């Protein structure tokens, strides 16, 4: 019912007595620690990287933890310009500071400097990982009202989930309703302990009432990482692509004994420490003493198995792991330092604005997931060209600073006539030299003393422009499009 709509004179209304406070407190003892998060966002425009998109606002949920800190989802405060928190029992919104953001695990840590915010509130206590069919209560501020909301359900599945692009971390599937605004709100067990925070729901047409919760092992890993390093360093990866070995002929051909199990290494990330130890065609038998099944799972709890990436995700960046492999029918053990992997097409820019370079109206940019989303929409994984998707899902960076550089668009001018239709074409060389990244391209172009600029593009296409006239035309093109600089700040140094 619309609260602003007057009642008809003939309508009979009845006063409803409020529930006793004691009854409300029994639902969730730590409900007062749940806060509403108000955020103003200003996102970069990745298609026009010299400007920002229009500011917009959002609301979500968070939960107070120890150390005068608040947990919420990273996506709730992404590209924030202002964050405010409001307690359930207060009419005041308090300015908050973002201490750390883990985009791979979708967790952010906030704090408030105003002492009044912390008065009279107790932080939540974390519980252990729940079991299947354990009751959970999700608390937050979802769409549909301004007051706190409570929904209940059970844990229906525990497995490794794809959090952010290719990040696989432990997650809980529950059947309690999770709606817009619930993100970042806590999930309590029946003893009032926080067992996770809500972060997404399944919106596909053939599912119903499927929500996902970030469990306490992932949360505590994030918090300990921040406390140990003073910043979020990420969840490490082994740095390999592997396949299952469920086929008996495959195992026999690889020389495996009947009692041996493991996974087949297809490729090794060149930028990870594992590249100095592991090789394609290796068979990983165990990780830190835990045997890996032919389907890539390891024992989890009584009667349960889980993907072996769970063992890797429990480690911290810089930790070492003992990996047993079979190579040419011989068993070897390697102590491998674990690290985060460098993606050829990064999933995010850690909150930094996009880089760009403009010469003669040609706009050069580095490809990232936010760039693909800007160019091809939120369904970029289906709508982007196959050449980008193949690199996104399968290509590996050969060096930590490698980027895919493209001509994003051409700002039409007399100097670039005939090239106006070039869009999102990869630049593979300049003056015969390979292009490693955008900064490398800027350096080569700016230092070019040849009569012509010669850009080599994918599929054999070339762009040739007179050097002197191209540089002269650039300033007029920038002025015509109200672009303040031909190069982003990070590339000026």
N, C-alpha and C positions, 0 to 999 in steps of 0.2 A: 504494500500500500504506500502511496506517495504521502510522506509526512506533511507536505505543504498543502494538501488538498483538504478543504473543510468538510466536516461530516454533514450529511443530509439531516434535516431536522427530524425525520422519521426514523433515523438509524439509532438503534439502542447500543450504547457502548457499555462495556463492563471493565472495571478496574481489576487488574491482575496483581495480586500480592507478590512482591519480590521474593525470590528464594532466599532463605537464611544464608548469611555469609559463610557459616560453617559448612553447609552443603556444597557451596560453590568451591570452597577451598579443597574439599575432598576429591574433586575431579582431577586437578593437577596441582600439587602443592607448590610448584615453582612457577605458576602461571604469571606472577608479578614480574618475573625476570624476562618475559617475552616483550619485545619492543617493536614499534612500528618504524620502519625506515623510509624516510622521504629523501629522494635524490633528484637533483637537476643534472642532466647529462648534456654534454656538447661533444658530439662525435666528429672526428675528422671526415672530410669528404675525400674518399680515396680516388674518386674519378676526377675530381678537381682539387688536387692535394694542397693547393695554396690557400684553401679556405675551409671553413667549418660548416657542418650542417646546422639546421635550425635547432635551437635548444628545446629540450622536452623534459618532462617530469615523469617520475614513476614512484610507486610505493610498494613496499615489500615488508618482510619480517626479519627479526633478528633475535638473538638471545644473549643475555648477560652471563659471562663466565668470570672466573677468577682473574685477579690482577687488573681490575678496572677496564675490562675489555669486553667487546661485543662481537659475536660471530654472526655472519650473514653470508649470502652467496656472492661470489665475485661478480656475476653478471648483474647483480642488483646495483652495484656501484661502478660499473665499467664506464670510463670516460666521464667521471663525475666532476662537476664544478662546485657542487655544494651538497653536503650530506647532513641530514638532521635526524635525530632520534626522539621518539616520544614514548614515554612509559604509559602503561595501562591506567595508572592512577593519577596521571598528571595532565594538565591542559597546556603544558609548555613543550615546545620543540627545542631540543638542545643541539647546537652545532657539533658535529663529529669529525674526527680525523681518521683517514684510512691509513693504518699502519702497514698492512701487507695484503697482497692479493695473489692468490694461487689460481690462475685461470685453468690449469690442467685439472685441478681438483674442485674447482668452482667454490672456493672458500675465500672470504675476506675477513680481516681482523680490523676492528674499529676501536676508537676510544673517544671519550668525552673529557674535556679539561674542567668543566664546571662541576664542582663538588656536589652541588644540589642534585645532580642527576643520580648520584650513587647513594644518596641518603635513604636508609630504610629498606634497601633491597638486597636480597641474598642471591649470589650467583648460583647457577644450576650445578648439579653434580653429574658427572658422566658415569653411565653404567657400562656394563660389558656388552659385547656383541650378542644380540638376542638370538633365540632359537626359532626355528620354523613354527608358525602358529602362535608365537608369543603376541600378546596384545600390545598395540601401540596407540598412542594418542597424539595427533598432530595439532599443534597450537600455532596460530598466526593471525594475520590480518588479510584474508583473501578478499577478492572483489565481492560485492554484494552488501557491504555494510561498513561502518566505521569502527565498530567494536570488535573485541577479540573473538575469534572463532575456534571451536574445538570439534575435531572429527576423530573418529576412532576406527580401528581395523586391526588386522593381524599381519605379521610378517609372512609373506607367501613365497618368497624366494631369496636366496643369498648367493650371489655370484659376482664375478668380475664384470663390470659394465663399462661401456664406452662413454666416458664423461665428456671429453672435449676432443673432437676429431679422432685421433688415434690413441688417446690416453685410456688405458684400461686399469681401473682401480676397483677395489671391493665396493659393492653397493647392495642396498636392501630394496627389494620390491615389496610394496605393501598395497593393501586394497582400501586404505583410507583415502578420502577425497583430498586431492592437492590441486588447488586452483590458483589463478593469477593472484599474486600478493602473498601466497603461502610460502613462497621461496625464501629460504633462510630461517624459517620458523623451526623450533625444536620438535622432535618426536620423543615422547616420554614412554617409558615402560610402566607397568602397573605399580611400581614402587616409587614413581616420581623421579626416576633418574633419566637423564637425557641420553638416548641411544643413537642420536643422529640429528641431522637437519635436512629438511625437505629441499629438493632442488629441481625436480622436473616431473612431468607426467607424460604418459603415452597418449598421444593425440590421434593415433591412427584409427581409421574407421572400424576396423575389425577387433578392437579391444575396448574394454570397459573397466573403469575403476582400477587402473594400474598407475601407481605413483612410485617415485624413487626417492630414497633417503641416503644421504652421505653418512656412513656409520662412524662410530667413535674411533676405530683404528685409523681411518683416514684423517679424521679431525685432529687427533692427538699427534699424528705424524706431522701435519701442517704446523701445529702450535710448537712442537719441539724443534722443528726445523727453524722456525722463526726465532725462538729463544736461543738456539745454539748459534745461529749465523747472524742474527740481527736483521735478516731479510729472508724472503722465501726463495729457496734455491731450487725447488722442484723435486719431483719424484724421479728417481733414476730409472734407466732402462738398460737391458742387456745389449741392445743395439743389433738385433738380428731379425731376419724374416725366416720363419720356419714352417714346416708342414707336418701333418700327422703321419704316423707310420703304422696305421691300422691294417694295411694290406700285408699278408704273410709273405707274398712273393717279393715285395719291396724289402722287407726285413732280411729275407734270405739272401737276396742279391747284394745287400750291404754287409753280409758276413756276420749278422747278429745271431747270437745263440738264443735258443728258445726262452731262456730265462731273462734275457736282456730286453729292456724297453727304453724308449726315448723318442725324441723328435729330430727331424732332419733339418739341417741348416741350409736354407736356400741362398741367402745373401747375408753379408755382414756390413753394417754401416761403417764406411771408411773413416768417419770423424770420431768414432768412439774408441775407448781403450780396448774393447773386445777385438778390434781389427788386428791388433798385434798378437792375438792368441788364437782366436777361432778362424775357421776357414769354411767356405762353402763345401758342402757334402759331409761335414762333420755331423756326428749324431750325439746330441746332448743327452746323457744318461741320468744325470742328477744335478741339482743345484743346492749348494750348501749341505750336502749329505742327504737330501730328500730325493728319492727316486721319482722320475717323471714317467708317467704313463705314455703309451703309444698315441693317446688322444690329446696329449699336452696337459693333462691334469695331474694334480698331486693330492694326497690325503689332506683333508681339511679338518673336519670334526667327525665324531662317531657316525659312520654311515654316509659321509659326505665327501665329495671331491670338488676341487676348484682349479681353475686355470693356473699354471705355474707362474704366470706374471704376477700373481698375488705375492709370491715369495720375494720377487724382485722389488715390488712396490713397498715392501716393509723396510727396505734398506734406505739409507740416506745418501745423498750425493757425496762421492768420495769414499764410501764404504767399499770393502773388498768382499768378494764372494768366491767360494771354491766351486768350480764347474768341472764336472767329469764328462769327458767326451770319448767317443770311439772314432778313430781315424785310421783308415786302412787296416781294419780288424784289430788294431791295438788301442788299449785304453790309456788315456792321458788325463792329467789333472792340471788345471790352470787356476791361478789366483788372479781374478780380474777385478779391476777397479771400476765401479759403476758410476755412470754419469748420465746427464740428460743428453738427448740426441739433438743434433742440428737438422731441422727439416729444410729441404730445398725450397718448399713453399711453406713458410711459417704460418702457424695458426693464429698468431697475434703479434703485435709489435710492442708488448709490455707497456701499453699506454702511451707510447711515443707517437708523434705525428708522422705521416708517411713522407718518404723522401721523393724528390722529383728533380728533374733537370730539363730545361727548355732551351733549345737553340733553333733558330730559323722556323719557329712555330711547331717543331717536333717536341712532343711532351714524352719524356722518358720516365719510366717508373719501374719499381721492382714488384714482382708478383707476390702477393700474400693472400691468405684466405679472406681477410677483410676487403682486399682489392677485388677478388673474384665475386664476393657477395655484393659489392657496390656495382660491379659491371653487369652481373648476370642474375642478381636477385637472391633471395634467401634459399631458393632451390638450385643454387649454383652447382651442386653435386650432380645434378641431372642436366642443367641447361648450359653450363660452360662448355666450350669446345673440348673435344676429346684430347687434344694435344696438351691442354692444361690439366685435365683430370688424370691423364696417365702419369704426368710428373707428380701431381699431388698425391696420388695413392701409391705409386710404385718407384719413382725415381729417388735416388739418394744423393745428398750433397757430397762432393769429392773433397771439399775443404770447408772449414768453419765459416768463411766469409763468402761462399758462393751464393749467387742470386740469379734468378731468371729476370733479365732486363727486357722490357718491351717498349715499343712505341705505343703509348696508350692512345693517343689521338694526334691529329695534325691540325693546328690552328691555321686556317686557310689564310694565305698571303701570296703576293706575287712571287716571292722567292721559292715557295714550295709547290707551285702549280704542277699538276699531274700526280702529286703524291697525297692529295687530300683524303683519299679513301683508305689510307693505311690506318689500321686500328688493331691494337693488341697483337702486333707481330713481334716475335722475339728477335732481339739484336744479338747476333752471335759473334760479330767481329767489327772492328773499326780499323781501317787502313791495314787490313790483313792480320791484325792482332786479335786474339780471342778476348771477348768481354767477360771478365770474371764476376763483376758486380757493378752496381750503379756508380759507385765512387771511382772505380777503375775507369769506367767510360768517361766520366766527367774530366778526370785527369788527362786522358788521352786527347779528348776533343779540345780542351782548353790549351793544351801545349802543342797542338798541331800547327806546323808551319808549312804544310803542303798546300798546293794551290787548291785542292779539292778535299772536302770531307767525303770519305767513302765508308758507308755503313753497310755491312753484310747482314742480311736478315735471313730468317728461316726459309727453307725450301728454295734457296738460291736467289731470292730477290735482293736487289741492291738499291741503295739510295745514294746519289752523288750530288753534292752541292758545292758551289764555289765558296771557299773558306772566308774570304774577306767580305763578300756581300752577305753571307749568312750571319756573320757576327754583327754586321751593321744593321741588318733587318730585325734582329732579335729585340732590341729595345723598343722599336715602334710597335711590334706585335704585342709585347708585354703591356705597353700603354693602352693599346686598343682593347685589351681584355681585362684591364684593371688588375694585372698581376704584379705584386710588389717586387718580386725578385725572380731571376731566371733559375735559381737553384735554392733548394731547401737549406735551412740553417745548418743541419748536421753534415752537409756536404761542402760547406764553405771552408772548413778548416784544412 
